[in-house]
Amino acid sequence: MDERKDWYLEYEIKYNRPGLLGDISSLLGMLSINIIMINGVEDHRRGMLLLSKDDRQIERLISILNTMDTIRVTKIRRPKLRDKLAVMHGRYIKSDSDDKKTFRFVRDELGLLVDFMAELYKKEGHVLIGIRGMPRVGKTESIVAASVCANKRWLFLSSTLLKQTVRSQLIKDEYGADNLFIIDGVVSMKRATEKHWQLIREVMSIPAVKVVEHPDVFIQNSEYSLDDFDYFIELRNSVDEEIQYEKIQKPQFDEQDGFSMFDF
């Protein structure tokens, strides 16, 4: 028996007459192609995740759909991560036209962002992700929420989530490849002790996922470069917001604020 394969079908609706979706669903049923998920995506398009056990069924489907004047097939392929998330959330992740490693989100897309990062966390081996954004836009919260979705244990090497925290050592079970390591580039640069950076070097050698907030600051005066990163995520409050690192690097807490900085 042939192995069942998943497919992504996307089509543009040229004339949305009543019963159109029902006709396409019936066609899929007659070809013994199962529908896993359906959703509308951008610009009057509909996306479907399908399951088929014979590639000839997909070939017949394409041949029939191309004769229909009410729709235009825009994509039919084995699903990519962006395809699956587009069907789940009804919109495509926006990527940089010049840098294919960079993906952009705004704050009202946090659900999409969390699902996207969770899928990245599931990758095997060393994965280095940089996330850019202004303070209080939701970077750390999204990182942690995605780790929960991916069933990963998260560990802060440096952070400002509650207090400015810098770690210089880990205990034995924290070196596991199933853990997720989180670094705040601003905090690490401001508290750049040799012990802390030695720990970062050790963690970078672990075949695990690492997430660096403010990667552009992180690489300053360090041996790492932007080329070392596998993915970049940019999170903004609005599409036209500018990420300004001068503001990010200013101290977030004064001594009078009652917040302390501690190492452990």
N, C-alpha and C positions, 0 to 999 in steps of 0.2 A: 504494500500500500504506500502511495506517495505521501511524503511528509507535508502536513498542512502548512502553508505559508501565509504570512500577513501581508497585506497590500494597502497602499494609500491611494484613494481615488478622490480627485477634486474636480469639480466642474463649475463653470459659470452659467448662471441661469439667464438665458436670453429672453425667455417668455415664461413667466411663472403662472402657468395655467393651473386650475384646480386639478388635483390628482397626479401631478407630475412626480412627486416623491413616491407615491404609491406605485406608479408604473415602473419606476426604476427599481424599487424594492422587489416588486414581483418578478422583474427580469433577473435580478440577482438570485432570487429563490429558484427560478426555473433552471438557472445555470449551476445550482448547488453551491453558490457562494454565500457564505454567512456574513452578516453585518455585525461587527463588534460595537461600533459607535458611530453616531451621526451628529454633526453640528454645522451650523452656518459659520463660515469664516468671512474674511474681509471682502468687500466690493461685490456683493450679490453672488457669493460663491458658497458652495456647500462641500464639506469634506466628510469622507467616510473611511473608517478603518475596516478592512475586509479580511476574510479568512477563506483561503481556497486550497484544495489539495491537488490541483492540476493546473499547470500554467496555460494549458489550452483553453481552460474556462475563461481566464483573463483575456486571452487573445480574442475569443468570441465576444466577450463583453465589450472590448474596445471597438471591435468591428460594428457592433449594433449601435453603440452610443454615438459613433461618428455619423450615423445616418439620421440622427434626431436633430430637428431644427430648433428645438426649444432649449437645448443646452449646448455648451462647448466644453469638451474635456480639456482641462488645463494641466493636470498631473495624474499620472498613473505609474506608481513605482513602489518598491519596497519602502516601508515608512522609515523616515529619519526621525530623530528626536523632535525636531521642530514641527514635523507633521503631526505626531502624536499629541503634542501640547496644543497645537492649533485646533485640533478636534475637541480636546478637553476644555479649552478656554474660549474658543471662538475667535482667536486672533493669533497672528504670527508674531514670533519674537523678532524684534528689529535688530539687524546686525549692521556693523559699519561697512560701508561700501568699499573702503580702502583697506581695512584691517579685518579679515574674516574671523579673527580670534575675539573680537569685541562685540558684546551684545548689550543693548540698551533697554532700560526699563524706566517707567515712571512709577510714582508711589501707588497709584491706584491699580497697578499691575502686580502687587506683592504676591498674590496667589499664584500667578503665572511664574514669577521669579522663584518662589520657593520650590515649585515643582521642577523647574528647570535645573536649579542647583542640586536638588535631591538626585536627579538622574546623573549629574556629573559626579556626585559623591559615590555613586555605585560603580564607577570605573575602577579597574584593577590597577595596582601599582602606583607609582609616583605621579600625582596630578597637582599642579600648582595653579591656583586661581587667584586673580587679583580683583578686588571690588573697589570701585571709586564712588565717591559721593560726599555731599556735605554732611556735617554733624546732624544727628537726629532725623535723618531721612529714612532710617529703618534697616541699615546695613547689617549690624550685629544681630538684630532680632530675626532677620531673614535667614542669616547663616545658621543660627541655632534651630530655627523652625525647620529648615531643610534637612538638618542633621537628624532631627526626630523622624521626619518622613523617610529618610534613608536608613533608619535604624542604626545610626552611628553615634558613638560616644564622643562628645566634643570636649576639647581641652584648650584653655586659653594660655598661650605663652606670654601674651601681652594684651591688655584690654583696658577700656574705660567704661565698661558696662555698669559697674557699681562704683568701683574705685580704680584709680590708675594702678594696674597690677603688672608686675614684671616677674617672670619666673626664671630661675637660673638652674633648676634641676627638675627632673621628673622621677617618680618612683617607678619600680620595675615594671608593673603591669601597664603603665601609661605609655610605654614604647610600642604598643601593639599596632600592627598595620591596619587594623579595623577602626582605629581611632581617627578623629578629625581634629587637626591642629589649626588653631586660629591665632593669627598674629596681627596686631595693630601697628602698622608701619610708623605712625607718628610717635607712639609711646616707645617703641623699640629704638627709634633714632634719638629721642630725647633722653632715654635712660640706657644708652648703648654701653653697658658694662661688658667686659670681655666674657664673663661667665654666661651672661644672657646670650650673647652672640655665639658662643660655643655650643649652647643648647640648640639654638636655631640651626647651626650646621649639622648637628647630630640628627635633628628631626628631618632636615632636608634629605638625608640619606635613607630615611625609612620609606619603604614602598607604600606610601599612604597619601591621602588627600590633605593638602594644606591650603588654607585660605588666608590671604593677606589683605587687610583693609589698607587703603592708601598705598598701593604698590609703587607709585611714582616717588613717594617720600621714602619708602622702604629701601629702594635701590641707591639712595644718596649715600655716598661714603661707605658703601658695602660692596662685597664681591659679586653681588647678584645684579642682573640686568633684566630689562623688560623681555628680552628674548628667552629668558628662562621660564616665562609664564606660558601655560597652555591655553588659558582663557582669561579674558577680562570682562567684567560686568560693570556697567555704569548705571547707577540708580539716582534719579533726580526727582525733585518734588513736582516739576513740570518739564515739558519737552524742551523749553528754551532756557532752563536754568544752567548757569555756567558753574562748573566745579572749580573753585578757586583755592589753591593749596596754601596761599598766604594766610587766609582766614583759618584754614584747618590747623595749621601749625601753631597758632596762637594758643597759650595755655587755656584750657577749658575750666580749670578750677584754681582759684586763688587759695592761699593758705587760710584765709578767713572764711572760706566757704564751709569749713567743717569736714571736707573730704580729704583723706590722706592718701599718700602713695606708699605701697608696701611691696617688698620683695619676699619671695619664698621659693 
